[in-house]
Amino acid sequence: MLFACGLIAITHAENSVKSELEIQINGINDTKVKQSLIDNITLSRFKDFALAHPNQMQLLLKKSDDEIKTLLEPYGYYKPVINTDFKVQNNKWIVIFNIQLNAPLYINSLHVNIVGAGKGSKFAKKTLHNFPLKEGEILTQTQYEKAKFLLTDSFFNEGYLDATLTEHQVRINLLKYSAEIVLTVDTGEQYKIGEINIKQNRYEYSPEFIYDLILIKQGSNFSQNKITQANKRLQDSGYFSSAQIVPLISQRDQQNKTVPINVKLTANYSRNYTFGVGYGTFTGPRVSFGTLFRHVTNTGQQFSFNIEASPANTTFSTSYTFPGQDPLYDNWNINAQQSYIETDTYNERQTNFGLIHTHKYGNWQATTSIQQYLTNYSTVANSNNINGKYLVPGIALVYDSTTQNGFYSEGLIWNNLLQASIKSPLSDQNFIRNMMSIYYSFPLNLDWNRLLFAGYWGFTTVNNIQDVAPNFRFYAGGIANLLGYPYLSQGPTVNGNVTGGRYLATGFAGVEQRIYGNFSTMLYYNLGNASNKPNLSDIQILKAGGIGLSYKTPLGPFMAFFTRTLNRNDQHWRFDLSIGVNL
């Protein structure tokens, strides 16, 4: 260390005005580490003393030099070289520590031992695989402390509540410049779930139903992750306004290795009402109303009734739900529905009823159903009223990977519905119908802009599409699948009248930019049509592009679309507006 010039400066400055002391550190790139060194050395903590007693500066500098070396050890540097410079400029005393870090200390040997009942468990192997310390890495105090905490805390969370770190050593050989770490954890035995005490308010559900919801039972292995998942399942179920599962760890039975559990539940009100209003250029004014009876039985059975009404489509629906083995992801549903549909291309009165089973598997949802349809309809191609009946089994698969990480969602939604009908006393026609849709949102910036892609593709295997009711045919047009054209107005024609087609293919691509707050705008292009031929050779493929405006509201989105059709001999502007609830 160089003190000569510093002592001269001190002697010169003893009778001068001393205003402040500045400490500089060179050789450290990390600003947080640099500031930590400055804040924790003696020279910084006793600035006033240093200014008042300049004759002690040499001692303070030496002490601070040693402290910097010690403070660098937790970051893996055990052989730093420090040169110190001292000068006075304009009544400011400046101390400069020039640090050469040299090579960090690496972990040459790592021994992690797991003893006790958890030694051979899958969790132990996973813990070792994800261990934060590894041979060949730089030894840092942060990672070492993290490793110690992981060994005890992770096993504790997995139910080994008596886990203890019995050995934790760092052996450093500065001559060989090597480090050896030895860590040993004794997991003890894994605890079991003991007595489960359920306390319910407002309404009571059967204990068996609660157990099916939380998926934990007395005698099963205890873990904090199980408790967390059980709490989430209760909150996601919709049955409770408040739900809390509390393991009484402090009251655990250390002899029998059990943990009692308290479950505190407050049921949601038995009846829930929903109401929505909106308007669309393709439907006119629209309204929805629904009632859900949550507490029909203490086993979780529910009943619902819904009305969705607009000039284009009015539907009355009711359903009775029976929870399955896993009430959160599995249920059976008896349903009935009455619909009145009026469009430019057809009018239809439809009654359907049947049985539905739904099961969720992660991002997947599978729905199997059998529905009896009774219809009465007329079309612009055939103004006669026609009755039809169809017994239709079906299966729907949905994959949803979307996540909401900012203003925009991100991910893929794929939906496929396969239906069939076999001619019988309950069905007028043989046909197979498949409808697939895909939606993909790709944010370029989660809060400001994204790319959007959507597509629809379907087919119906029937010789004459006019032999089946319009709800089994395909039409194009409207916000749902082809902007620039009226709702369900496009497809193959007979004598100039749209009949609906055996096939449907439409695509959409757009880029959306958030403007401010909940306002955003979009440039888009879409194309496609309904057809009676798989290659769409019997119709014109319709194309359109435009600009859209959107505003998110608590009642639903406000959307406006200005679309220009891009077809030869058919180029026009169309304005579409949609406010609030969609039907």
NORKAUR-V722093 format. One record per pair of residues at least 12 apart in sequence whose ideal C-beta (glycine too) atoms are under 7 Angstrom apart, sorted by sequence separation. I is the first residue (numbers start at 0). GAP is how many residues later the second one is. D is the distance in Angstrom with one decimal. If there is no record, write none. Layout:
BEGIN
I:GAP:D / I:GAP:D
END
This chain:
BEGIN
24:12:5.8 / 83:12:7.0 / 151:12:7.0 / 197:12:5.9 / 230:12:6.6 / 246:12:5.2 / 247:12:4.7 / 275:12:4.4 / 291:12:4.7 / 320:12:5.1 / 419:12:4.9 / 459:12:6.1 / 476:12:4.2 / 509:12:4.9 / 510:12:5.5 / 528:12:5.7 / 547:12:6.6 / 24:13:6.3 / 68:13:7.0 / 83:13:5.7 / 84:13:6.9 / 151:13:5.3 / 168:13:4.6 / 230:13:6.8 / 274:13:7.0 / 290:13:6.6 / 304:13:4.8 / 337:13:5.4 / 355:13:4.3 / 374:13:4.5 / 398:13:7.0 / 399:13:5.0 / 439:13:4.5 / 459:13:6.9 / 474:13:3.9 / 476:13:4.5 / 509:13:6.3 / 527:13:6.6 / 528:13:5.1 / 547:13:4.6 / 561:13:5.9 / 562:13:6.9 / 45:14:6.9 / 67:14:6.1 / 131:14:4.9 / 132:14:4.6 / 150:14:6.0 / 215:14:5.4 / 230:14:5.1 / 246:14:5.5 / 247:14:6.4 / 274:14:5.4 / 289:14:6.6 / 290:14:5.0 / 303:14:6.8 / 318:14:5.3 / 319:14:4.7 / 354:14:6.7 / 418:14:4.6 / 475:14:4.1 / 509:14:3.4 / 526:14:5.9 / 527:14:6.7 / 22:15:5.3 / 81:15:5.8 / 82:15:4.5 / 131:15:5.0 / 166:15:5.9 / 167:15:5.4 / 214:15:6.4 / 229:15:5.2 / 289:15:6.9 / 303:15:5.3 / 318:15:6.7 / 336:15:5.2 / 353:15:6.0 / 354:15:5.7 / 373:15:5.4 / 398:15:4.4 / 438:15:4.9 / 474:15:6.6 / 475:15:6.0 / 508:15:6.8 / 526:15:6.4 / 545:15:5.9 / 546:15:5.4 / 560:15:4.4 / 81:16:7.0 / 111:16:6.3 / 130:16:6.4 / 166:16:6.5 / 213:16:3.9 / 244:16:6.4 / 245:16:4.6 / 273:16:4.3 / 289:16:4.1 / 318:16:4.2 / 353:16:5.1 / 372:16:6.7 / 417:16:5.0 / 437:16:6.8 / 457:16:5.4 / 474:16:5.1 / 507:16:6.5 / 508:16:5.5 / 526:16:4.4 / 545:16:5.1 / 42:17:5.0 / 64:17:5.4 / 81:17:5.3 / 147:17:6.0 / 166:17:3.8 / 302:17:5.2 / 317:17:7.0 / 335:17:4.1 / 353:17:3.7 / 372:17:4.5 / 397:17:5.0 / 437:17:5.0 / 473:17:6.7 / 545:17:3.7 / 559:17:5.3 / 41:18:5.8 / 42:18:6.7 / 131:18:6.4 / 165:18:5.0 / 214:18:6.9 / 226:18:5.4 / 244:18:5.3 / 272:18:5.7 / 288:18:4.8 / 316:18:6.8 / 317:18:5.4 / 334:18:6.6 / 353:18:5.8 / 415:18:7.0 / 416:18:4.8 / 436:18:6.9 / 507:18:4.3 / 525:18:5.9 / 545:18:5.7 / 64:19:6.2 / 79:19:5.6 / 80:19:4.3 / 111:19:6.3 / 165:19:7.0 / 213:19:6.2 / 287:19:6.7 / 301:19:4.6 / 334:19:6.4 / 351:19:5.0 / 352:19:5.8 / 371:19:5.4 / 372:19:6.2 / 396:19:5.0 / 436:19:5.1 / 506:19:6.4 / 543:19:5.0 / 544:19:6.1 / 558:19:4.6 / 22:20:6.2 / 79:20:6.4 / 147:20:5.6 / 164:20:5.4 / 165:20:5.1 / 212:20:5.8 / 213:20:6.4 / 226:20:5.6 / 243:20:4.8 / 270:20:6.6 / 271:20:4.4 / 287:20:4.7 / 300:20:6.5 / 316:20:4.3 / 351:20:6.4 / 395:20:6.9 / 415:20:4.5 / 505:20:6.5 / 506:20:5.9 / 524:20:4.3 / 543:20:6.4 / 22:21:5.8 / 41:21:4.8 / 42:21:4.3 / 79:21:5.3 / 80:21:6.5 / 212:21:6.0 / 300:21:5.6 / 315:21:7.0 / 333:21:5.9 / 334:21:6.0 / 351:21:4.6 / 370:21:5.1 / 395:21:4.6 / 414:21:6.9 / 435:21:5.1 / 505:21:7.0 / 506:21:5.8 / 523:21:6.4 / 543:21:4.7 / 544:21:6.2 / 557:21:5.2 / 41:22:5.3 / 79:22:6.2 / 162:22:6.0 / 163:22:5.2 / 195:22:5.7 / 242:22:5.4 / 270:22:5.8 / 271:22:6.4 / 286:22:5.3 / 314:22:6.3 / 315:22:4.7 / 414:22:4.8 / 435:22:6.6 / 505:22:3.0 / 523:22:6.2 / 543:22:5.8 / 40:23:4.0 / 60:23:5.6 / 78:23:4.7 / 109:23:5.9 / 126:23:7.0 / 162:23:6.9 / 192:23:5.8 / 194:23:6.5 / 269:23:6.4 / 285:23:6.6 / 299:23:4.3 / 332:23:4.2 / 349:23:6.4 / 350:23:4.5 / 369:23:4.6 / 393:23:6.3 / 394:23:5.3 / 434:23:4.1 / 504:23:5.1 / 541:23:7.0 / 542:23:4.3 / 76:24:4.9 / 109:24:6.9 / 162:24:5.0 / 192:24:7.0 / 193:24:6.6 / 212:24:5.7 / 241:24:4.0 / 269:24:5.5 / 285:24:3.7 / 298:24:6.9 / 314:24:4.5 / 368:24:7.0 / 393:24:6.2 / 413:24:5.2 / 433:24:6.1 / 481:24:5.2 / 522:24:5.8 / 523:24:6.3 / 542:24:5.9 / 555:24:4.3 / 41:25:6.3 / 109:25:4.9 / 162:25:5.9 / 192:25:5.7 / 239:25:5.3 / 240:25:5.3 / 269:25:4.1 / 284:25:6.6 / 331:25:5.3 / 332:25:7.0 / 349:25:4.8 / 368:25:5.1 / 393:25:4.0 / 433:25:5.7 / 455:25:4.9 / 474:25:5.4 / 480:25:4.6 / 521:25:6.8 / 541:25:5.9 / 554:25:4.8 / 555:25:5.1 / 20:26:4.9 / 40:26:4.8 / 106:26:6.5 / 108:26:6.8 / 143:26:6.6 / 161:26:3.5 / 192:26:6.6 / 239:26:6.1 / 267:26:5.7 / 283:26:5.5 / 312:26:6.8 / 313:26:4.6 / 348:26:6.9 / 412:26:4.4 / 473:26:6.2 / 503:26:4.8 / 520:26:6.5 / 521:26:4.2 / 555:26:6.9 / 39:27:6.9 / 40:27:6.2 / 76:27:5.4 / 77:27:4.9 / 107:27:6.9 / 126:27:5.6 / 159:27:4.2 / 191:27:5.7 / 192:27:5.3 / 239:27:5.8 / 240:27:4.9 / 282:27:4.2 / 283:27:4.0 / 299:27:5.4 / 330:27:5.7 / 347:27:5.9 / 348:27:4.7 / 367:27:5.1 / 391:27:5.1 / 392:27:6.1 / 432:27:4.5 / 472:27:3.0 / 473:27:4.8 / 502:27:6.7 / 520:27:6.7 / 539:27:6.5 / 75:28:3.9 / 106:28:5.4 / 159:28:5.5 / 191:28:6.7 / 238:28:6.3 / 239:28:6.0 / 266:28:6.6 / 282:28:6.7 / 283:28:6.4 / 312:28:5.2 / 366:28:7.0 / 391:28:6.8 / 411:28:5.1 / 472:28:6.5 / 475:28:6.5 / 502:28:4.7 / 520:28:5.5 / 521:28:6.9 / 20:29:5.9 / 67:29:6.3 / 75:29:5.3 / 106:29:6.7 / 191:29:6.3 / 192:29:5.0 / 238:29:6.2 / 282:29:4.3 / 329:29:4.9 / 347:29:3.9 / 366:29:4.3 / 391:29:5.1 / 430:29:5.7 / 431:29:4.5 / 473:29:6.4 / 500:29:3.7 / 502:29:6.9 / 20:30:5.8 / 105:30:6.2 / 106:30:5.6 / 154:30:6.6 / 159:30:5.4 / 160:30:5.2 / 191:30:6.0 / 237:30:6.9 / 281:30:6.9 / 282:30:6.6 / 311:30:5.9 / 328:30:6.1 / 346:30:6.5 / 390:30:6.5 / 410:30:6.4 / 430:30:5.7 / 469:30:5.8 / 473:30:3.7 / 475:30:5.9 / 499:30:6.6 / 500:30:4.9 / 501:30:5.0 / 502:30:6.9 / 519:30:5.0 / 36:31:5.6 / 39:31:5.9 / 67:31:7.0 / 105:31:6.7 / 158:31:4.5 / 189:31:5.7 / 190:31:4.5 / 213:31:6.7 / 310:31:6.6 / 311:31:6.1 / 328:31:4.0 / 345:31:6.0 / 346:31:5.4 / 365:31:5.7 / 389:31:4.8 / 409:31:5.7 / 430:31:4.3 / 500:31:5.1 / 502:31:5.6 / 504:31:6.3 / 105:32:5.9 / 106:32:5.1 / 150:32:6.2 / 154:32:4.9 / 158:32:4.9 / 345:32:6.8 / 408:32:5.3 / 409:32:6.9 / 518:32:5.4 / 17:33:4.8 / 104:33:6.9 / 105:33:6.7 / 151:33:6.3 / 345:33:4.3 / 363:33:7.0 / 364:33:4.4 / 390:33:6.7 / 407:33:6.4 / 409:33:5.2 / 428:33:6.3 / 465:33:5.8 / 517:33:5.4 / 36:34:5.5 / 60:34:6.8 / 103:34:4.5 / 104:34:5.1 / 150:34:4.3 / 344:34:6.4 / 464:34:6.5 / 517:34:4.1 / 122:35:5.2 / 147:35:6.7 / 344:35:5.6 / 363:35:5.5 / 390:35:4.0 / 407:35:4.7 / 464:35:5.9 / 146:36:6.6 / 362:36:5.7 / 390:36:4.8 / 409:36:6.9 / 464:36:6.2 / 117:37:5.8 / 221:37:5.1 / 362:37:5.6 / 388:37:6.3 / 389:37:5.0 / 405:37:6.9 / 430:37:6.0 / 464:37:5.0 / 362:38:5.2 / 388:38:6.4 / 389:38:6.5 / 407:38:6.0 / 428:38:5.7 / 490:38:6.7 / 491:38:6.7 / 388:39:5.8 / 389:39:6.9 / 401:39:6.7 / 406:39:6.7 / 428:39:5.4 / 432:39:5.6 / 489:39:5.7 / 490:39:3.5 / 491:39:6.0 / 13:40:5.8 / 138:40:4.7 / 387:40:5.3 / 405:40:3.0 / 406:40:4.7 / 461:40:6.7 / 489:40:6.3 / 491:40:4.7 / 12:41:6.4 / 404:41:5.1 / 405:41:4.4 / 430:41:6.8 / 32:42:6.4 / 117:42:5.2 / 407:42:4.7 / 459:42:5.0 / 458:43:6.3 / 482:43:5.6 / 9:44:4.3 / 458:44:5.2 / 481:44:5.9 / 457:45:6.7 / 457:46:4.3 / 481:46:5.9 / 491:46:5.8 / 9:47:5.6 / 456:47:6.6 / 491:47:5.6 / 132:48:6.4 / 455:48:5.9 / 456:48:5.3 / 455:50:4.8 / 5:51:6.6 / 6:51:7.0 / 454:51:6.8 / 42:52:6.4 / 454:52:4.7 / 475:52:6.1 / 489:52:6.3 / 209:53:6.8 / 454:53:7.0 / 475:53:5.0 / 371:54:6.6 / 453:54:4.2 / 475:54:4.7 / 2:55:5.4 / 238:55:6.4 / 452:55:6.9 / 474:55:5.4 / 452:56:5.4 / 473:56:4.3 / 484:57:6.7 / 2:58:7.0 / 451:58:4.5 / 193:59:6.5 / 0:60:6.9 / 450:60:5.6 / 451:60:6.1 / 481:60:6.5 / 483:60:3.2 / 190:61:6.4 / 238:61:6.7 / 482:61:5.8 / 75:62:4.0 / 158:62:5.6 / 448:62:6.9 / 449:62:5.4 / 75:63:5.2 / 158:63:4.1 / 196:63:6.9 / 448:63:6.4 / 482:63:6.6 / 0:64:6.3 / 75:64:4.9 / 158:64:4.6 / 193:64:3.4 / 196:64:7.0 / 198:64:6.9 / 200:64:6.8 / 201:64:5.8 / 202:64:4.0 / 448:64:4.7 / 74:65:5.7 / 157:65:5.0 / 191:65:6.2 / 193:65:5.5 / 194:65:4.9 / 195:65:4.7 / 196:65:5.1 / 197:65:4.6 / 198:65:5.2 / 199:65:4.8 / 200:65:4.3 / 201:65:4.4 / 447:65:6.9 / 448:65:6.6 / 73:66:6.3 / 156:66:6.4 / 190:66:4.9 / 191:66:5.1 / 192:66:6.3 / 193:66:4.5 / 196:66:6.8 / 200:66:6.9 / 447:66:5.0 / 73:67:3.2 / 104:67:7.0 / 156:67:4.1 / 190:67:6.3 / 195:67:6.3 / 199:67:6.7 / 202:67:6.4 / 446:67:6.9 / 464:67:6.4 / 73:68:7.0 / 118:68:6.9 / 156:68:6.7 / 188:68:5.1 / 190:68:5.1 / 192:68:6.0 / 114:69:6.7 / 117:69:3.4 / 21:70:5.8 / 23:70:6.6 / 25:70:6.6 / 107:70:4.2 / 110:70:7.0 / 115:70:4.7 / 116:70:5.9 / 21:71:6.9 / 26:71:6.0 / 27:71:6.1 / 107:71:6.0 / 108:71:4.1 / 109:71:5.1 / 110:71:4.7 / 111:71:5.1 / 112:71:4.1 / 113:71:5.7 / 114:71:5.2 / 115:71:3.6 / 116:71:6.6 / 18:72:4.5 / 19:72:5.5 / 20:72:4.6 / 21:72:4.8 / 22:72:5.1 / 23:72:4.6 / 24:72:4.9 / 25:72:4.9 / 26:72:3.7 / 104:72:6.4 / 106:72:5.3 / 107:72:6.3 / 115:72:5.2 / 116:72:4.6 / 117:72:6.5 / 17:73:6.6 / 18:73:6.5 / 25:73:6.6 / 26:73:6.0 / 105:73:6.9 / 113:73:6.5 / 116:73:5.9 / 16:74:5.4 / 24:74:6.5 / 26:74:6.4 / 104:74:5.4 / 106:74:6.1 / 12:75:5.2 / 15:75:6.8 / 17:75:6.7 / 8:77:6.4 / 8:78:6.0 / 482:78:5.6 / 8:79:4.5 / 483:79:4.0 / 5:80:3.2 / 482:80:4.7 / 1:81:6.7 / 4:81:6.8 / 387:81:4.6 / 483:81:4.7 / 0:82:6.7 / 1:82:6.5 / 0:83:4.8 / 1:83:6.3 / 381:84:6.8 / 380:85:7.0 / 160:88:6.4 / 208:89:6.8 / 208:90:5.1 / 236:90:6.6 / 483:90:5.2 / 160:91:6.2 / 208:91:5.1 / 236:91:5.6 / 378:91:6.4 / 202:92:4.9 / 205:92:4.7 / 235:92:6.4 / 376:92:5.5 / 204:93:5.0 / 205:93:5.6 / 376:93:5.6 / 482:93:6.6 / 203:94:6.2 / 374:94:4.3 / 204:95:6.5 / 232:95:5.4 / 77:96:6.3 / 478:97:5.9 / 478:99:6.0 / 406:107:5.7 / 211:113:6.8 / 380:113:4.8 / 211:114:6.6 / 212:114:5.6 / 211:115:5.5 / 212:115:6.6 / 380:116:4.1 / 379:117:4.3 / 208:118:6.9 / 379:118:6.3 / 380:118:4.6 / 378:120:6.6 / 347:121:6.5 / 349:121:6.1 / 347:122:5.4 / 347:123:6.4 / 345:124:4.2 / 344:130:6.3 / 343:142:5.8 / 344:143:5.8 / 342:144:6.0 / 344:144:6.0 / 342:145:4.9 / 343:145:5.2 / 344:153:4.6 / 311:175:6.4 / 281:196:4.9 / 281:197:6.4 / 281:204:6.6 / 282:204:7.0 / 281:205:3.7 / 312:270:5.8 / 309:273:5.5 / 307:275:4.7 / 277:278:6.2 / 275:279:6.5 / 275:280:6.7 / 287:293:5.1 / 280:294:6.9 / 281:294:6.5 / 280:295:4.9 / 285:295:6.5 / 287:295:6.8 / 280:296:5.0 / 279:297:6.5 / 285:297:5.1 / 278:298:6.8 / 279:298:4.5 / 278:300:4.6 / 282:300:6.2 / 277:301:5.0 / 278:301:6.9 / 277:302:2.9 / 276:303:5.4 / 277:303:4.4 / 275:304:6.1 / 276:304:6.6 / 277:304:7.0 / 275:305:3.4
END
